[in-house]
Amino acid sequence: MSETRTPERTSSRRSLAFVFVLGIACTVGANALLSSARANQPFMDAALASLRAARANLIQAEPNKGGHRDRAIDLVDRAINQVEEGIAFAAGQ
């Protein structure tokens, strides 16, 4: 039986893909920024706020995503942790 894609399903997949890519980008960005870290971290703070907003949206999403929503939440949590550690590291230099 073939499955038809609804606009909601396509949108949900795009949202999950966006959050996944954002999490990876923030993790990579955190590592890259460590080499030029300063006490003032406006980009890291903005990334952290965006990740927290993404996490809140994922929490509100329906859990009927075959485990992908939960995986995305885990990846965002990891990205949040990495950004927080990057900020803390920079503050310690």
Summary of the structure (lengths in Angstrom):
residues: 93
radius of gyration: 15.6
end to end distance: 59.0
largest distance: 59.0
contacts: 244
relative contact order: 0.19
helix: 80%
strand: 0%
